[in-house]
Amino acid sequence: MEINALGSGLGLSKAFPELDKAAPSSTADGAGKFFSELVSKVNDIQVQSDKSVQALASGENKNLHEVMIAVEKASISFQFMSQVRNKALEAYQEVMRMQV
């Protein structure tokens, strides 16, 4: 029985293209890039939600359920981002409390 490496035949590079990219120069750069992308995506979702609410208010859009889905999606993504931030701050504070 032959055991293949994790990335060899399973197509993980297709499912997770970021695995093929070169590692960031430091962990701080990778974390900074992650947080900036997260904030950017949440901002895009918030903007889409605002546009759909404005379209409903002006009468362009008559599908209230689609607007409510967009608003809830924006709310959940913002809550997720704030929880990620809270966990990162807690981890940083825990590291700072460690005695060397």
DACORKA-V322331 format. One line per field, one symbol per residue. phi: phi as a letter, one per 20 degrees, with the letter a starting at -180 (. if undefined). psi: psi as a letter, one per 20 degrees, with the letter a starting at -180 (. if undefined). Layout:
BEGIN
phi: ???
psi: ???
END
This chain:
BEGIN
phi: .ddefgefdemffffcfffffffffbfffffffffffffffffffffffffffffffenfdddfffffffffffffffffffffffffffffffffffee
psi: ppoqqhigjikhhhhnhihhqqqqhrhhgggggghhhghgghgghggggghhghhghijhpjnhhhghghghgggghgggghhggghggggghghhiqp.
END
